Amino acid sequence: MDLIRILFAILLPPLGVFLQVGIGGAFWLNILLTLLGYIPGIVHAVWIIAKR
């Protein structure tokens, strides 16, 4: 299941974070990072998924 979340995190980072933690602080931070730059959003999403 983590592989699917990581694929979602690469394609659409907030979706990967949402699938891992739901709507919370990490989700909104990931949306902000994705809006500021796509790569920071991906890095944050993969980090959140790998951490849990």
DSSP file (Angstrom, degrees, kcal/mol; ACC not computed):
  #  RESIDUE AA STRUCTURE BP1 BP2  ACC     N-H-->O    O-->H-N    N-H-->O    O-->H-N    TCO  KAPPA ALPHA  PHI   PSI    X-CA   Y-CA   Z-CA
    1    1 A M     >        0   0    0      0, 0.0     4,-2.0     0, 0.0     5,-0.2   0.000 360.0 360.0 360.0 -33.4    0.0    0.0    0.0
    2    2 A D  H  >  +     0   0    0      1,-0.2     4,-2.5     2,-0.2     5,-0.2   0.852 360.0  58.3 -63.5 -32.5    2.9    2.4    0.6
    3    3 A L  H  > S+     0   0    0      2,-0.2     4,-2.1     1,-0.2    -1,-0.2   0.909 106.3  48.0 -63.2 -40.9    4.0    2.0   -3.0
    4    4 A I  H  > S+     0   0    0      2,-0.2     4,-2.4     1,-0.2    -1,-0.2   0.908 111.5  50.3 -65.4 -41.7    0.6    3.2   -4.2
    5    5 A R  H  X S+     0   0    0     -4,-2.0     4,-2.3     1,-0.2    -2,-0.2   0.892 109.9  50.5 -64.0 -39.0    0.8    6.2   -1.8
    6    6 A I  H  X S+     0   0    0     -4,-2.5     4,-1.7     2,-0.2    -1,-0.2   0.889 109.1  51.1 -67.3 -38.2    4.3    7.1   -3.0
    7    7 A L  H  X S+     0   0    0     -4,-2.1     4,-2.2     2,-0.2    -2,-0.2   0.922 112.0  47.0 -62.9 -43.2    3.1    6.9   -6.6
    8    8 A F  H  X S+     0   0    0     -4,-2.4     4,-3.5     1,-0.2     8,-0.4   0.878 109.0  56.0 -63.2 -36.7    0.2    9.3   -5.7
    9    9 A A  H  < S+     0   0    0     -4,-2.3    -1,-0.2     1,-0.2    -2,-0.2   0.837 109.2  45.8 -65.6 -32.7    2.8   11.5   -3.9
   10   10 A I  H  < S+     0   0    0     -4,-1.7    -1,-0.2     2,-0.2    -2,-0.2   0.897 120.8  37.7 -75.7 -40.8    4.8   11.8   -7.0
   11   11 A L  H  < S+     0   0    0     -4,-2.2    -2,-0.2     1,-0.3    -3,-0.2   0.925 142.0   2.6 -77.2 -45.5    1.9   12.5   -9.3
   12   12 A L    >X  -     0   0    0     -4,-3.5     4,-1.4    -5,-0.2     3,-1.1  -0.761  69.7-163.3-144.9  91.1   -0.2   14.7   -6.9
   13   13 A P  H 3> S+     0   0    0      0, 0.0     4,-1.9     0, 0.0     5,-0.2   0.823  85.7  53.9 -52.7 -43.6    1.6   15.2   -3.5
   14   14 A P  H 3> S+     0   0    0      0, 0.0     4,-2.6     0, 0.0     5,-0.2   0.858 105.6  55.5 -62.9 -30.4   -1.3   16.4   -1.4
   15   15 A L  H <> S+     0   0    0     -3,-1.1     4,-2.4    -7,-0.3     5,-0.2   0.916 106.3  50.4 -66.0 -41.6   -3.3   13.3   -2.4
   16   16 A G  H  X S+     0   0    0     -4,-1.4     4,-1.1    -8,-0.4    -1,-0.2   0.902 113.3  45.5 -61.6 -41.1   -0.5   11.0   -1.1
   17   17 A V  H  X>S+     0   0    0     -4,-1.9     4,-3.1     2,-0.2     5,-0.7   0.902 111.0  53.4 -68.8 -40.8   -0.4   12.9    2.2
   18   18 A F  H  X5S+     0   0    0     -4,-2.6     4,-1.6     1,-0.2    -2,-0.2   0.905 107.2  51.2 -60.8 -41.5   -4.2   12.9    2.5
   19   19 A L  H  <5S+     0   0    0     -4,-2.4    -1,-0.2     1,-0.2    -2,-0.2   0.800 116.8  41.7 -66.0 -27.1   -4.2    9.1    2.1
   20   20 A Q  H  <5S+     0   0    0     -4,-1.1    -2,-0.2    -3,-0.3    -1,-0.2   0.917 136.7   5.1 -85.8 -47.5   -1.6    8.8    4.8
   21   21 A V  H  <5S-     0   0    0     -4,-3.1    -3,-0.2     1,-0.3    -2,-0.2   0.530  89.7-135.7-120.3  -8.6   -2.8   11.2    7.5
   22   22 A G     << -     0   0    0     -4,-1.6     2,-0.8    -5,-0.7    -1,-0.3  -0.377  61.1 -21.4  80.2-165.4   -6.1   12.7    6.4
   23   23 A I  S    S+     0   0    0      4,-0.1     2,-0.3    -2,-0.1    -5,-0.0  -0.716  96.9 106.2 -84.7 115.4   -6.9   16.4    6.6
   24   24 A G  S  > S-     0   0    0     -2,-0.8     4,-2.0     1,-0.0     5,-0.2  -0.842  84.9 -56.4-163.1-163.7   -4.6   17.9    9.1
   25   25 A G  H  > S+     0   0    0     -2,-0.3     4,-2.3     1,-0.2     5,-0.2   0.883 129.0  51.9 -62.0 -41.2   -1.6   20.1    9.5
   26   26 A A  H  > S+     0   0    0      2,-0.2     4,-2.0     1,-0.2    -1,-0.2   0.867 108.6  52.5 -65.7 -35.5    0.7   18.0    7.3
   27   27 A F  H  > S+     0   0    0     -5,-0.2     4,-2.0     2,-0.2    -2,-0.2   0.943 112.1  43.6 -64.7 -48.7   -1.9   18.0    4.5
   28   28 A W  H  X S+     0   0    0     -4,-2.0     4,-2.1     1,-0.2    -2,-0.2   0.866 112.8  52.7 -68.1 -35.6   -2.3   21.8    4.5
   29   29 A L  H  X S+     0   0    0     -4,-2.3     4,-2.7    -5,-0.2    -1,-0.2   0.895 108.7  51.3 -63.6 -39.2    1.5   22.2    4.7
   30   30 A N  H  X S+     0   0    0     -4,-2.0     4,-2.5     2,-0.2    -2,-0.2   0.883 107.5  51.8 -67.7 -37.3    1.9   19.9    1.7
   31   31 A I  H  X S+     0   0    0     -4,-2.0     4,-2.2     2,-0.2    -1,-0.2   0.932 111.6  47.8 -62.2 -44.1   -0.6   22.0   -0.3
   32   32 A L  H  X S+     0   0    0     -4,-2.1     4,-2.0     1,-0.2    -2,-0.2   0.933 112.9  47.3 -61.7 -46.7    1.4   25.1    0.5
   33   33 A L  H  X S+     0   0    0     -4,-2.7     4,-1.8     1,-0.2     8,-0.5   0.880 111.4  51.5 -63.1 -38.1    4.7   23.5   -0.4
   34   34 A T  H  < S+     0   0    0     -4,-2.5    -1,-0.2     1,-0.2    -2,-0.2   0.878 110.0  49.2 -67.1 -37.5    3.2   22.1   -3.7
   35   35 A L  H  < S+     0   0    0     -4,-2.2    -1,-0.2     1,-0.2    -2,-0.2   0.859 112.7  47.6 -69.1 -34.6    1.9   25.6   -4.6
   36   36 A L  H  < S-     0   0    0     -4,-2.0     2,-0.2     1,-0.3    -2,-0.2   0.789 137.7 -19.1 -76.1 -27.7    5.3   27.1   -3.9
   37   37 A G     X  -     0   0    0     -4,-1.8     4,-1.4    -5,-0.2    -1,-0.3  -0.780  54.1-132.8-179.5 134.0    7.1   24.5   -5.9
   38   38 A Y  H  > S+     0   0    0     -2,-0.2     4,-1.9     1,-0.2     5,-0.1   0.884 103.6  55.1 -63.9 -40.7    6.2   21.0   -7.1
   39   39 A I  H  > S+     0   0    0      1,-0.2     4,-2.6     2,-0.2     5,-0.2   0.912 105.0  51.2 -64.7 -45.3    9.5   19.4   -5.9
   40   40 A P  H  > S+     0   0    0      0, 0.0     4,-2.4     0, 0.0    -1,-0.2   0.882 109.6  52.7 -59.9 -34.5    9.2   20.5   -2.3
   41   41 A G  H  X S+     0   0    0     -4,-1.4     4,-2.3    -8,-0.5    -2,-0.2   0.900 110.0  47.3 -64.6 -40.9    5.7   19.1   -2.2
   42   42 A I  H  X S+     0   0    0     -4,-1.9     4,-2.7     2,-0.2     5,-0.3   0.931 112.1  49.5 -65.9 -45.8    6.9   15.8   -3.5
   43   43 A V  H  X S+     0   0    0     -4,-2.6     4,-2.2     1,-0.2    -2,-0.2   0.921 113.1  46.7 -60.9 -44.7    9.8   15.6   -1.0
   44   44 A H  H  X S+     0   0    0     -4,-2.4     4,-2.5    -5,-0.2    -1,-0.2   0.916 112.6  50.0 -63.9 -43.2    7.5   16.4    1.9
   45   45 A A  H  X S+     0   0    0     -4,-2.3     4,-2.3     1,-0.2    -2,-0.2   0.927 112.4  46.0 -63.3 -45.8    4.8   13.9    0.8
   46   46 A V  H  X S+     0   0    0     -4,-2.7     4,-2.7     1,-0.2    -1,-0.2   0.889 112.4  52.0 -65.0 -37.7    7.4   11.1    0.4
   47   47 A W  H  X S+     0   0    0     -4,-2.2     4,-2.1    -5,-0.3    -2,-0.2   0.919 110.1  48.1 -64.4 -43.4    8.9   12.0    3.8
   48   48 A I  H  X S+     0   0    0     -4,-2.5     4,-1.1     1,-0.2    -2,-0.2   0.913 114.7  46.0 -62.7 -42.6    5.5   11.9    5.5
   49   49 A I  H  < S+     0   0    0     -4,-2.3     3,-0.3     1,-0.2    -2,-0.2   0.910 115.1  45.6 -68.4 -41.9    4.7    8.5    3.9
   50   50 A A  H  < S+     0   0    0     -4,-2.7    -1,-0.2     1,-0.2    -2,-0.2   0.813 107.7  59.1 -70.8 -29.9    8.1    7.0    4.7
   51   51 A K  H  <        0   0    0     -4,-2.1    -1,-0.2     1,-0.2    -2,-0.2   0.825 360.0 360.0 -69.4 -32.0    8.0    8.3    8.3
   52   52 A R     <        0   0    0     -4,-1.1    -1,-0.2    -3,-0.3    -2,-0.2   0.442 360.0 360.0-100.6 360.0    4.8    6.5    9.3
